[in-house]
């Protein structure tokens, strides 16, 4: 089940992080595993260097609220609606990055909601 734009909170969990941030990707490619690592580190209050993109996120204590925040960040950053189970279906940062890149290559991105 995909979340509709109308179902998204008006103030995403990570609004302060995204404001003024310049994307680290281009030409339809999803943010690098580094962007995802930084987001996960932010949620878990860990230094990004402590997170291995090949290790399952639950190993670091990722909780449902963090997984949902990541979905909101993805929508905000690239306009891609993803399943709320993204972090459980693709349990590592590398797996998430690969999945999102595949979705973008299929033209799944939509216009981001108005701010």
N, CA, C and O atoms as a GROMACS GRO file, in nm:
protein
  460
    1UNK      N    1   0.085  -0.118   0.000
    1UNK     CA    2   0.000   0.000   0.000
    1UNK      C    3   0.089   0.124   0.000
    1UNK      O    4   0.172   0.141   0.090
    2UNK      N    5   0.073   0.208  -0.098
    2UNK     CA    6   0.150   0.332  -0.107
    2UNK      C    7   0.078   0.442  -0.031
    2UNK      O    8  -0.045   0.448  -0.027
    3UNK      N    9   0.157   0.527   0.028
    3UNK     CA   10   0.100   0.642   0.098
    3UNK      C   11   0.073   0.751  -0.002
    3UNK      O   12   0.160   0.787  -0.081
    4UNK      N   13  -0.045   0.804  -0.001
    4UNK     CA   14  -0.080   0.916  -0.089
    4UNK      C   15  -0.021   1.044  -0.033
    4UNK      O   16   0.001   1.056   0.087
    5UNK      N   17   0.004   1.137  -0.122
    5UNK     CA   18   0.061   1.265  -0.076
    5UNK      C   19  -0.027   1.331   0.028
    5UNK      O   20   0.023   1.398   0.119
    6UNK      N   21  -0.158   1.312   0.017
    6UNK     CA   22  -0.249   1.373   0.113
    6UNK      C   23  -0.235   1.311   0.251
    6UNK      O   24  -0.272   1.373   0.350
    7UNK      N   25  -0.182   1.190   0.258
    7UNK     CA   26  -0.164   1.122   0.386
    7UNK      C   27  -0.035   1.163   0.456
    7UNK      O   28  -0.016   1.129   0.573
    8UNK      N   29   0.052   1.234   0.388
    8UNK     CA   30   0.179   1.273   0.446
    8UNK      C   31   0.158   1.390   0.542
    8UNK      O   32   0.075   1.477   0.517
    9UNK      N   33   0.232   1.391   0.652
    9UNK     CA   34   0.220   1.503   0.744
    9UNK      C   35   0.264   1.632   0.677
    9UNK      O   36   0.352   1.631   0.590
   10UNK      N   37   0.204   1.743   0.718
   10UNK     CA   38   0.239   1.871   0.657
   10UNK      C   39   0.380   1.915   0.697
   10UNK      O   40   0.445   1.989   0.623
   11UNK      N   41   0.427   1.872   0.810
   11UNK     CA   42   0.562   1.901   0.855
   11UNK      C   43   0.637   1.769   0.872
   11UNK      O   44   0.625   1.705   0.976
   12UNK      N   45   0.715   1.727   0.771
   12UNK     CA   46   0.786   1.600   0.780
   12UNK      C   47   0.880   1.597   0.899
   12UNK      O   48   0.924   1.701   0.949
   13UNK      N   49   0.911   1.478   0.943
   13UNK     CA   50   0.996   1.459   1.059
   13UNK      C   51   1.132   1.523   1.041
   13UNK      O   52   1.194   1.566   1.139
   14UNK      N   53   1.180   1.531   0.918
   14UNK     CA   54   1.316   1.578   0.895
   14UNK      C   55   1.322   1.714   0.826
   14UNK      O   56   1.424   1.746   0.766
   15UNK      N   57   1.218   1.791   0.832
   15UNK     CA   58   1.212   1.919   0.761
   15UNK      C   59   1.336   2.003   0.788
   15UNK      O   60   1.392   2.060   0.694
   16UNK      N   61   1.381   2.014   0.914
   16UNK     CA   62   1.495   2.100   0.944
   16UNK      C   63   1.622   2.050   0.878
   16UNK      O   64   1.707   2.131   0.839
   17UNK      N   65   1.637   1.920   0.863
   17UNK     CA   66   1.756   1.866   0.798
   17UNK      C   67   1.755   1.896   0.649
   17UNK      O   68   1.859   1.928   0.592
   18UNK      N   69   1.639   1.886   0.586
   18UNK     CA   70   1.630   1.901   0.442
   18UNK      C   71   1.634   2.046   0.397
   18UNK      O   72   1.675   2.074   0.284
   19UNK      N   73   1.594   2.140   0.481
   19UNK     CA   74   1.590   2.279   0.439
   19UNK      C   75   1.730   2.326   0.404
   19UNK      O   76   1.823   2.316   0.484
   20UNK      N   77   1.743   2.376   0.286
   20UNK     CA   78   1.872   2.428   0.241
   20UNK      C   79   1.969   2.321   0.197
   20UNK      O   80   2.077   2.353   0.147
   21UNK      N   81   1.933   2.194   0.213
   21UNK     CA   82   2.024   2.087   0.172
   21UNK      C   83   2.023   2.074   0.020
   21UNK      O   84   1.918   2.081  -0.044
   22UNK      N   85   2.139   2.057  -0.036
   22UNK     CA   86   2.148   2.035  -0.180
   22UNK      C   87   2.159   1.885  -0.204
   22UNK      O   88   2.235   1.817  -0.137
   23UNK      N   89   2.083   1.834  -0.300
   23UNK     CA   90   2.088   1.691  -0.325
   23UNK      C   91   2.226   1.648  -0.373
   23UNK      O   92   2.298   1.723  -0.439
   24UNK      N   93   2.261   1.524  -0.338
   24UNK     CA   94   2.391   1.469  -0.377
   24UNK      C   95   2.375   1.372  -0.493
   24UNK      O   96   2.455   1.279  -0.507
   25UNK      N   97   2.272   1.391  -0.576
   25UNK     CA   98   2.247   1.301  -0.688
   25UNK      C   99   2.196   1.380  -0.806
   25UNK      O  100   2.157   1.496  -0.793
   26UNK      N  101   2.195   1.316  -0.921
   26UNK     CA  102   2.144   1.383  -1.041
   26UNK      C  103   2.102   1.280  -1.144
   26UNK      O  104   2.128   1.160  -1.128
   27UNK      N  105   2.037   1.327  -1.250
   27UNK     CA  106   1.997   1.246  -1.364
   27UNK      C  107   1.920   1.120  -1.325
   27UNK      O  108   1.950   1.011  -1.375
   28UNK      N  109   1.822   1.134  -1.239
   28UNK     CA  110   1.735   1.022  -1.207
   28UNK      C  111   1.795   0.918  -1.116
   28UNK      O  112   1.735   0.812  -1.095
   29UNK      N  113   1.911   0.944  -1.062
   29UNK     CA  114   1.972   0.847  -0.970
   29UNK      C  115   1.937   0.887  -0.828
   29UNK      O  116   1.938   1.005  -0.793
   30UNK      N  117   1.906   0.788  -0.748
   30UNK     CA  118   1.872   0.814  -0.609
   30UNK      C  119   1.994   0.857  -0.532
   30UNK      O  120   2.107   0.829  -0.572
   31UNK      N  121   1.973   0.925  -0.421
   31UNK     CA  122   2.085   0.963  -0.335
   31UNK      C  123   2.173   0.842  -0.306
   31UNK      O  124   2.127   0.729  -0.295
   32UNK      N  125   2.298   0.869  -0.295
   32UNK     CA  126   2.395   0.766  -0.269
   32UNK      C  127   2.369   0.698  -0.135
   32UNK      O  128   2.296   0.751  -0.051
   33UNK      N  129   2.428   0.582  -0.115
   33UNK     CA  130   2.420   0.521   0.018
   33UNK      C  131   2.467   0.617   0.128
   33UNK      O  132   2.425   0.606   0.243
   34UNK      N  133   2.555   0.710   0.091
   34UNK     CA  134   2.601   0.808   0.191
   34UNK      C  135   2.483   0.893   0.242
   34UNK      O  136   2.472   0.917   0.362
   35UNK      N  137   2.396   0.939   0.152
   35UNK     CA  138   2.280   1.018   0.193
   35UNK      C  139   2.191   0.935   0.285
   35UNK      O  140   2.145   0.984   0.389
   36UNK      N  141   2.166   0.812   0.248
   36UNK     CA  142   2.085   0.725   0.332
   36UNK      C  143   2.152   0.700   0.467
   36UNK      O  144   2.086   0.700   0.570
   37UNK      N  145   2.282   0.680   0.466
   37UNK     CA  146   2.357   0.658   0.590
   37UNK      C  147   2.344   0.780   0.681
   37UNK      O  148   2.324   0.766   0.802
   38UNK      N  149   2.356   0.898   0.624
   38UNK     CA  150   2.344   1.021   0.703
   38UNK      C  151   2.204   1.034   0.763
   38UNK      O  152   2.190   1.077   0.878
   39UNK      N  153   2.102   0.999   0.687
   39UNK     CA  154   1.965   1.005   0.738
   39UNK      C  155   1.945   0.907   0.853
   39UNK      O  156   1.892   0.943   0.958
   40UNK      N  157   1.990   0.784   0.833
   40UNK     CA  158   1.975   0.682   0.937
   40UNK      C  159   2.054   0.723   1.061
   40UNK      O  160   2.005   0.710   1.173
   41UNK      N  161   2.176   0.772   1.043
   41UNK     CA  162   2.257   0.818   1.156
   41UNK      C  163   2.186   0.930   1.232
   41UNK      O  164   2.189   0.934   1.355
   42UNK      N  165   2.123   1.019   1.158
   42UNK     CA  166   2.048   1.129   1.221
   42UNK      C  167   1.936   1.074   1.308
   42UNK      O  168   1.919   1.117   1.422
   43UNK      N  169   1.859   0.980   1.256
   43UNK     CA  170   1.749   0.922   1.333
   43UNK      C  171   1.798   0.852   1.459
   43UNK      O  172   1.739   0.866   1.566
   44UNK      N  173   1.906   0.778   1.444
   44UNK     CA  174   1.956   0.696   1.554
   44UNK      C  175   2.054   0.769   1.644
   44UNK      O  176   2.101   0.714   1.744
   45UNK      N  177   2.085   0.892   1.610
   45UNK     CA  178   2.179   0.974   1.685
   45UNK      C  179   2.314   0.904   1.700
   45UNK      O  180   2.370   0.893   1.808
   46UNK      N  181   2.362   0.856   1.585
   46UNK     CA  182   2.492   0.790   1.577
   46UNK      C  183   2.578   0.864   1.475
   46UNK      O  184   2.524   0.926   1.384
   47UNK      N  185   2.709   0.857   1.489
   47UNK     CA  186   2.794   0.912   1.384
   47UNK      C  187   2.779   0.828   1.257
   47UNK      O  188   2.777   0.705   1.266
   48UNK      N  189   2.769   0.890   1.140
   48UNK     CA  190   2.755   0.814   1.016
   48UNK      C  191   2.865   0.710   0.997
   48UNK      O  192   2.841   0.604   0.939
   49UNK      N  193   2.985   0.739   1.045
   49UNK     CA  194   3.097   0.646   1.028
   49UNK      C  195   3.073   0.512   1.100
   49UNK      O  196   3.137   0.412   1.067
   50UNK      N  197   2.982   0.510   1.195
   50UNK     CA  198   2.953   0.387   1.269
   50UNK      C  199   2.852   0.297   1.198
   50UNK      O  200   2.824   0.186   1.244
   51UNK      N  201   2.798   0.344   1.087
   51UNK     CA  202   2.695   0.268   1.018
   51UNK      C  203   2.751   0.210   0.889
   51UNK      O  204   2.799   0.283   0.802
   52UNK      N  205   2.745   0.079   0.878
   52UNK     CA  206   2.791   0.007   0.760
   52UNK      C  207   2.671  -0.014   0.668
   52UNK      O  208   2.572  -0.072   0.712
   53UNK      N  209   2.677   0.031   0.542
   53UNK     CA  210   2.562   0.019   0.453
   53UNK      C  211   2.525  -0.125   0.416
   53UNK      O  212   2.421  -0.148   0.353
   54UNK      N  213   2.608  -0.221   0.455
   54UNK     CA  214   2.579  -0.362   0.426
   54UNK      C  215   2.519  -0.437   0.545
   54UNK      O  216   2.482  -0.554   0.533
   55UNK      N  217   2.509  -0.370   0.659
   55UNK     CA  218   2.458  -0.432   0.782
   55UNK      C  219   2.309  -0.402   0.794
   55UNK      O  220   2.265  -0.291   0.764
   56UNK      N  221   2.232  -0.500   0.840
   56UNK     CA  222   2.088  -0.481   0.857
   56UNK      C  223   2.061  -0.367   0.954
   56UNK      O  224   2.123  -0.358   1.060
   57UNK      N  225   1.969  -0.280   0.916
   57UNK     CA  226   1.940  -0.160   0.995
   57UNK      C  227   1.887  -0.193   1.134
   57UNK      O  228   1.911  -0.118   1.229
   58UNK      N  229   1.815  -0.303   1.147
   58UNK     CA  230   1.764  -0.339   1.280
   58UNK      C  231   1.878  -0.366   1.378
   58UNK      O  232   1.859  -0.356   1.499
   59UNK      N  233   1.997  -0.401   1.326
   59UNK     CA  234   2.114  -0.422   1.410
   59UNK      C  235   2.149  -0.294   1.487
   59UNK      O  236   2.198  -0.300   1.600
   60UNK      N  237   2.122  -0.180   1.425
   60UNK     CA  238   2.152  -0.051   1.487
   60UNK      C  239   2.037   0.001   1.573
   60UNK      O  240   2.049   0.107   1.635
   61UNK      N  241   1.927  -0.072   1.578
   61UNK     CA  242   1.814  -0.028   1.659
   61UNK      C  243   1.711   0.054   1.583
   61UNK      O  244   1.634   0.128   1.645
   62UNK      N  245   1.708   0.042   1.450
   62UNK     CA  246   1.609   0.116   1.373
   62UNK      C  247   1.468   0.073   1.416
   62UNK      O  248   1.438  -0.046   1.424
   63UNK      N  249   1.384   0.170   1.444
   63UNK     CA  250   1.247   0.145   1.485
   63UNK      C  251   1.151   0.191   1.377
   63UNK      O  252   1.191   0.256   1.280
   64UNK      N  253   1.024   0.156   1.393
   64UNK     CA  254   0.922   0.188   1.294
   64UNK      C  255   0.914   0.338   1.265
   64UNK      O  256   0.899   0.376   1.150
   65UNK      N  257   0.923   0.421   1.366
   65UNK     CA  258   0.914   0.565   1.345
   65UNK      C  259   1.029   0.614   1.256
   65UNK      O  260   1.010   0.704   1.174
   66UNK      N  261   1.147   0.554   1.271
   66UNK     CA  262   1.260   0.590   1.186
   66UNK      C  263   1.235   0.546   1.043
   66UNK      O  264   1.264   0.620   0.949
   67UNK      N  265   1.180   0.427   1.027
   67UNK     CA  266   1.150   0.375   0.893
   67UNK      C  267   1.048   0.464   0.823
   67UNK      O  268   1.062   0.492   0.704
   68UNK      N  269   0.947   0.509   0.896
   68UNK     CA  270   0.848   0.600   0.837
   68UNK      C  271   0.910   0.736   0.804
   68UNK      O  272   0.877   0.797   0.703
   69UNK      N  273   0.997   0.783   0.890
   69UNK     CA  274   1.066   0.910   0.864
   69UNK      C  275   1.148   0.901   0.736
   69UNK      O  276   1.154   0.996   0.658
   70UNK      N  277   1.211   0.787   0.715
   70UNK     CA  278   1.289   0.768   0.593
   70UNK      C  279   1.199   0.775   0.470
   70UNK      O  280   1.237   0.833   0.368
   71UNK      N  281   1.081   0.716   0.479
   71UNK     CA  282   0.986   0.722   0.367
   71UNK      C  283   0.948   0.867   0.337
   71UNK      O  284   0.939   0.906   0.220
   72UNK      N  285   0.926   0.945   0.440
   72UNK     CA  286   0.892   1.087   0.422
   72UNK      C  287   1.010   1.160   0.359
   72UNK      O  288   0.991   1.243   0.269
   73UNK      N  289   1.131   1.131   0.405
   73UNK     CA  290   1.249   1.196   0.348
   73UNK      C  291   1.265   1.164   0.200
   73UNK      O  292   1.298   1.251   0.120
   74UNK      N  293   1.240   1.038   0.164
   74UNK     CA  294   1.250   0.998   0.024
   74UNK      C  295   1.149   1.075  -0.060
   74UNK      O  296   1.181   1.125  -0.167
   75UNK      N  297   1.026   1.085  -0.010
   75UNK     CA  298   0.924   1.160  -0.083
   75UNK      C  299   0.964   1.307  -0.096
   75UNK      O  300   0.953   1.366  -0.204
   76UNK      N  301   1.009   1.365   0.012
   76UNK     CA  302   1.049   1.506   0.011
   76UNK      C  303   1.166   1.530  -0.083
   76UNK      O  304   1.169   1.631  -0.154
   77UNK      N  305   1.262   1.440  -0.083
   77UNK     CA  306   1.384   1.461  -0.160
   77UNK      C  307   1.365   1.440  -0.310
   77UNK      O  308   1.417   1.517  -0.390
   78UNK      N  309   1.290   1.336  -0.348
   78UNK     CA  310   1.281   1.304  -0.490
   78UNK      C  311   1.140   1.280  -0.540
   78UNK      O  312   1.121   1.246  -0.657
   79UNK      N  313   1.041   1.296  -0.454
   79UNK     CA  314   0.903   1.278  -0.499
   79UNK      C  315   0.866   1.135  -0.528
   79UNK      O  316   0.780   1.109  -0.612
   80UNK      N  317   0.929   1.042  -0.460
   80UNK     CA  318   0.902   0.901  -0.481
   80UNK      C  319   0.825   0.845  -0.362
   80UNK      O  320   0.875   0.842  -0.250
   81UNK      N  321   0.702   0.801  -0.389
   81UNK     CA  322   0.622   0.739  -0.283
   81UNK      C  323   0.668   0.595  -0.267
   81UNK      O  324   0.672   0.519  -0.364
   82UNK      N  325   0.702   0.558  -0.146
   82UNK     CA  326   0.749   0.423  -0.119
   82UNK      C  327   0.663   0.358  -0.010
   82UNK      O  328   0.596   0.427   0.067
   83UNK      N  329   0.668   0.228  -0.007
   83UNK     CA  330   0.593   0.154   0.094
   83UNK      C  331   0.648   0.186   0.232
   83UNK      O  332   0.768   0.206   0.247
   84UNK      N  333   0.562   0.192   0.333
   84UNK     CA  334   0.610   0.219   0.468
   84UNK      C  335   0.696   0.105   0.523
   84UNK      O  336   0.761   0.120   0.626
   85UNK      N  337   0.696  -0.008   0.454
   85UNK     CA  338   0.778  -0.122   0.496
   85UNK      C  339   0.914  -0.124   0.426
   85UNK      O  340   0.986  -0.223   0.431
   86UNK      N  341   0.950  -0.014   0.361
   86UNK     CA  342   1.074  -0.007   0.284
   86UNK      C  343   1.195  -0.061   0.361
   86UNK      O  344   1.267  -0.146   0.309
   87UNK      N  345   1.215  -0.013   0.482
   87UNK     CA  346   1.334  -0.052   0.559
   87UNK      C  347   1.329  -0.197   0.605
   87UNK      O  348   1.432  -0.255   0.639
   88UNK      N  349   1.212  -0.256   0.606
   88UNK     CA  350   1.200  -0.397   0.647
   88UNK      C  351   1.211  -0.487   0.524
   88UNK      O  352   1.268  -0.596   0.532
   89UNK      N  353   1.157  -0.442   0.411
   89UNK     CA  354   1.165  -0.520   0.288
   89UNK      C  355   1.307  -0.518   0.229
   89UNK      O  356   1.350  -0.614   0.166
   90UNK      N  357   1.377  -0.408   0.250
   90UNK     CA  358   1.514  -0.389   0.201
   90UNK      C  359   1.597  -0.348   0.323
   90UNK      O  360   1.616  -0.229   0.348
   91UNK      N  361   1.647  -0.445   0.398
   91UNK     CA  362   1.697  -0.421   0.533
   91UNK      C  363   1.834  -0.355   0.548
   91UNK      O  364   1.878  -0.330   0.660
   92UNK      N  365   1.902  -0.326   0.437
   92UNK     CA  366   2.030  -0.257   0.447
   92UNK      C  367   2.026  -0.129   0.365
   92UNK      O  368   1.941  -0.113   0.277
   93UNK      N  369   2.116  -0.040   0.393
   93UNK     CA  370   2.123   0.085   0.317
   93UNK      C  371   2.153   0.056   0.171
   93UNK      O  372   2.093   0.117   0.082
   94UNK      N  373   2.243  -0.037   0.145
   94UNK     CA  374   2.274  -0.072   0.006
   94UNK      C  375   2.151  -0.127  -0.066
   94UNK      O  376   2.127  -0.094  -0.182
   95UNK      N  377   2.074  -0.211   0.002
   95UNK     CA  378   1.953  -0.269  -0.059
   95UNK      C  379   1.848  -0.161  -0.086
   95UNK      O  380   1.782  -0.164  -0.190
   96UNK      N  381   1.833  -0.068   0.006
   96UNK     CA  382   1.737   0.042  -0.015
   96UNK      C  383   1.780   0.128  -0.134
   96UNK      O  384   1.698   0.162  -0.219
   97UNK      N  385   1.908   0.163  -0.140
   97UNK     CA  386   1.958   0.246  -0.250
   97UNK      C  387   1.936   0.176  -0.384
   97UNK      O  388   1.894   0.240  -0.481
   98UNK      N  389   1.964   0.048  -0.390
   98UNK     CA  390   1.943  -0.027  -0.515
   98UNK      C  391   1.796  -0.029  -0.554
   98UNK      O  392   1.762  -0.010  -0.671
   99UNK      N  393   1.709  -0.052  -0.457
   99UNK     CA  394   1.565  -0.057  -0.483
   99UNK      C  395   1.513   0.078  -0.533
   99UNK      O  396   1.438   0.083  -0.630
  100UNK      N  397   1.553   0.185  -0.467
  100UNK     CA  398   1.506   0.317  -0.506
  100UNK      C  399   1.560   0.359  -0.642
  100UNK      O  400   1.490   0.423  -0.720
  101UNK      N  401   1.682   0.322  -0.671
  101UNK     CA  402   1.738   0.350  -0.804
  101UNK      C  403   1.659   0.276  -0.910
  101UNK      O  404   1.632   0.330  -1.017
  102UNK      N  405   1.621   0.153  -0.882
  102UNK     CA  406   1.540   0.074  -0.975
  102UNK      C  407   1.404   0.141  -0.997
  102UNK      O  408   1.358   0.152  -1.111
  103UNK      N  409   1.339   0.184  -0.890
  103UNK     CA  410   1.209   0.251  -0.903
  103UNK      C  411   1.221   0.377  -0.988
  103UNK      O  412   1.135   0.404  -1.073
  104UNK      N  413   1.326   0.454  -0.966
  104UNK     CA  414   1.346   0.576  -1.044
  104UNK      C  415   1.372   0.544  -1.190
  104UNK      O  416   1.326   0.617  -1.279
  105UNK      N  417   1.444   0.437  -1.216
  105UNK     CA  418   1.471   0.401  -1.356
  105UNK      C  419   1.343   0.358  -1.428
  105UNK      O  420   1.337   0.362  -1.551
  106UNK      N  421   1.242   0.318  -1.352
  106UNK     CA  422   1.112   0.281  -1.408
  106UNK      C  423   1.020   0.402  -1.421
  106UNK      O  424   0.905   0.388  -1.463
  107UNK      N  425   1.070   0.519  -1.386
  107UNK     CA  426   0.990   0.641  -1.398
  107UNK      C  427   0.883   0.654  -1.291
  107UNK      O  428   0.778   0.712  -1.316
  108UNK      N  429   0.909   0.601  -1.172
  108UNK     CA  430   0.809   0.602  -1.066
  108UNK      C  431   0.802   0.732  -0.987
  108UNK      O  432   0.708   0.753  -0.911
  109UNK      N  433   0.899   0.821  -1.004
  109UNK     CA  434   0.899   0.945  -0.926
  109UNK      C  435   0.780   1.032  -0.968
  109UNK      O  436   0.743   1.036  -1.085
  110UNK      N  437   0.723   1.100  -0.872
  110UNK     CA  438   0.616   1.195  -0.895
  110UNK      C  439   0.661   1.330  -0.846
  110UNK      O  440   0.762   1.342  -0.776
  111UNK      N  441   0.588   1.432  -0.881
  111UNK     CA  442   0.624   1.566  -0.834
  111UNK      C  443   0.614   1.571  -0.683
  111UNK      O  444   0.516   1.522  -0.626
  112UNK      N  445   0.712   1.629  -0.616
  112UNK     CA  446   0.705   1.644  -0.471
  112UNK      C  447   0.585   1.730  -0.432
  112UNK      O  448   0.544   1.817  -0.510
  113UNK      N  449   0.528   1.708  -0.313
  113UNK     CA  450   0.414   1.789  -0.272
  113UNK      C  451   0.455   1.935  -0.255
  113UNK      O  452   0.571   1.963  -0.225
  114UNK      N  453   0.362   2.028  -0.273
  114UNK     CA  454   0.396   2.169  -0.255
  114UNK      C  455   0.435   2.197  -0.111
  114UNK      O  456   0.384   2.133  -0.019
  115UNK      N  457   0.524   2.291  -0.094
  115UNK     CA  458   0.570   2.326   0.042
  115UNK      C  459   0.490   2.440   0.096
  115UNK      O  460   0.514   2.484   0.209
   0.00000   0.00000   0.00000
